[in-house]
């Protein structure tokens, strides 16, 4: 404040600072002596210090992304709008999604301007589907699929046998665990 000596002092409005709460005016930089505003301007210069405390409602964002099947890309599926104390280190929780690998929780610092964003990326689980030819022998067909990938059964044939199907119903899409299907056969009476 720059005013003439002995003029009435207009106390300034409380200042504003992103991520901090104004905690008063002080006569010293160690914030031990509160400053009392004079009614009239004194005849000497004075330094006044604003004390700040970290805000407890500083915003930050946590975003959760899932891998898109068949691509290396990700899709934003959930956004959390959180608050915490400025400059505090926090570890936002991860989510659990069927068919996805949950990433490790990460620490972040809550920045005063509210710009902190934690992004979690959830990769698709990959599992193995195996088709075993069963009693007729031969090569096993096995391949990896991401969760939700389309399961495609191979065509098996064997001399002297009729293919009856598989030991269980084939799921149309890859689930959350490895799976083995075994071919079922009966002897072909025409070749006996």
C-alpha positions in Angstrom: 0.0 0.0 0.0 1.4 3.3 -1.0 -0.3 6.2 0.7 0.4 9.7 2.2 1.4 9.9 5.8 -1.5 10.2 8.3 -4.2 9.2 5.6 -6.7 6.6 6.5 -5.5 3.1 5.6 -7.7 0.9 3.4 -7.1 -2.7 4.6 -6.6 -4.8 1.5 -8.9 -7.7 0.7 -7.7 -11.1 1.5 -5.4 -12.3 -1.3 -6.1 -15.5 -3.3 -3.5 -18.1 -4.3 -4.3 -21.4 -6.2 -4.2 -24.4 -3.8 -3.7 -22.3 -0.6 -5.9 -20.7 2.0 -5.0 -17.2 3.3 -4.2 -17.5 7.0 -3.6 -13.8 7.9 -1.1 -11.0 7.7 2.1 -11.1 9.7 4.7 -8.6 10.7 7.6 -11.1 10.2 8.5 -13.7 7.6 8.5 -16.5 10.3 4.8 -15.8 10.9 5.1 -15.4 14.7 3.6 -11.9 15.1 0.2 -11.1 13.5 0.2 -7.7 11.8 -2.3 -5.2 13.1 -3.4 -2.8 10.4 -3.1 0.9 11.5 -6.0 3.2 11.2 -3.8 5.8 9.6 -0.7 5.5 7.5 2.5 5.5 9.6 5.5 7.6 8.8 7.8 4.6 8.2 7.8 1.8 5.7 6.6 -1.7 6.9 6.8 -5.1 5.3 3.8 -7.3 5.8 3.7 -11.0 5.0 0.8 -13.1 3.9 0.6 -16.5 5.5 -0.7 -19.4 3.5 -1.8 -22.9 4.4 -2.3 -25.7 1.9 -5.9 -26.1 0.9 -7.6 -29.3 1.8 -10.0 -29.3 -1.2 -7.5 -29.0 -4.1 -8.9 -30.9 -7.1 -7.2 -33.7 -8.9 -8.3 -36.3 -11.5 -7.9 -40.0 -11.8 -8.6 -41.5 -15.2 -9.0 -45.2 -16.0 -8.3 -46.5 -19.5 -9.0 -50.0 -21.0 -7.1 -51.4 -23.9 -9.2 -51.8 -27.0 -9.4 -55.3 -28.3 -7.2 -55.9 -31.3 -5.3 -52.6 -31.0 -2.5 -51.1 -28.9 -4.9 -48.2 -28.1 -6.9 -47.4 -25.0 -10.4 -46.0 -24.3 -11.2 -43.8 -21.3 -13.9 -45.7 -19.3 -14.0 -43.9 -16.0 -13.0 -40.5 -14.5 -12.8 -39.8 -10.8 -12.9 -36.1 -9.6 -11.1 -36.1 -6.3 -9.9 -33.5 -3.8 -7.0 -33.5 -1.3 -4.5 -31.3 0.4 -2.1 -29.2 -1.8 1.4 -30.8 -2.2 0.2 -34.0 -0.5 1.4 -37.2 -2.0 -1.5 -39.6 -2.5 -2.0 -43.0 -4.0 -5.3 -43.2 -5.9 -7.0 -46.6 -5.9 -7.1 -48.6 -9.1 -10.2 -50.4 -10.3 -10.8 -54.0 -11.1 -12.3 -54.8 -14.5 -13.2 -58.3 -15.8 -10.6 -59.5 -18.4 -8.1 -56.7 -17.7 -4.8 -56.6 -15.8 -5.0 -54.1 -12.9 -2.0 -51.8 -12.9 0.0 -51.0 -9.8 -1.3 -48.0 -7.9 1.0 -45.0 -8.3 1.8 -42.0 -6.1 1.1 -38.5 -7.3 1.5 -35.0 -5.8 -1.5 -32.8 -5.7 -0.4 -29.6 -7.5 -1.7 -26.3 -6.2 -3.3 -25.3 -9.5 -5.5 -28.4 -9.6 -3.8 -29.8 -12.8 -2.8 -33.2 -11.3 -4.0 -36.1 -13.4 -3.2 -39.8 -12.7 -3.9 -42.1 -15.6 -4.2 -45.8 -15.1 -4.0 -48.1 -18.1 -5.6 -51.6 -18.0 -4.2 -54.1 -20.5 -6.3 -57.0 -21.7 -5.5 -60.3 -20.2 -4.0 -62.8 -22.6 -4.8 -66.5 -22.3 -4.1 -69.7 -24.3 -6.8 -71.7 -26.0 -5.8 -75.3 -26.9 -7.5 -77.8 -29.1 -6.3 -81.4 -28.4 -7.0 -84.0 -31.0 -7.6 -86.6 -28.3 -7.3 -90.4 -28.8 -6.5 -90.1 -32.5 -3.2 -88.3 -31.8 -1.7 -85.6 -34.0 -0.7 -82.0 -33.6 -2.3 -79.9 -30.9 -3.5 -76.5 -32.1 -2.8 -73.8 -29.5 -2.9 -70.0 -29.7 -3.1 -67.0 -27.5 -6.0 -64.6 -27.4 -6.8 -61.4 -25.5 -9.8 -61.4 -23.3 -12.9 -61.0 -25.5 -11.1 -62.3 -28.6 -13.1 -64.6 -30.9 -12.3 -68.3 -30.4 -12.0 -70.2 -33.7 -12.0 -74.0 -33.6 -9.8 -75.9 -36.0 -11.1 -78.7 -38.2 -9.8 -82.1 -37.2 -10.1 -85.3 -39.3 -8.6 -88.8 -38.7 -8.7 -91.9 -40.9 -11.0 -94.6 -39.4 -12.8 -92.1 -37.0 -15.8 -89.9 -37.0 -15.4 -86.5 -35.2 -18.2 -86.1 -32.6 -17.3 -82.7 -31.3 -15.6 -81.4 -28.3 -15.6 -82.5 -24.7 -17.4 -79.3 -23.8 -19.1 -76.4 -25.5 -16.7 -74.0 -27.1 -17.0 -70.5 -25.7 -17.4 -68.0 -28.6 -15.0 -65.5 -26.9 -11.8 -65.8 -24.8 -12.5 -65.6 -21.1 -10.3 -65.0 -18.1 -8.3 -68.2 -18.0 -6.5 -70.7 -20.3 -8.8 -73.3 -21.7 -8.3 -76.8 -23.3 -10.8 -78.5 -25.6 -10.4 -82.2 -26.4 -11.8 -83.7 -29.6 -14.2 -86.6 -29.1 -14.2 -89.5 -31.6 -16.0 -92.7 -32.5 -14.7 -95.4 -34.8 -16.0 -95.2 -38.3 -17.9 -98.5 -38.9 -17.4 -98.1 -42.6 -13.6 -98.6 -42.1 -13.7 -101.5 -39.7 
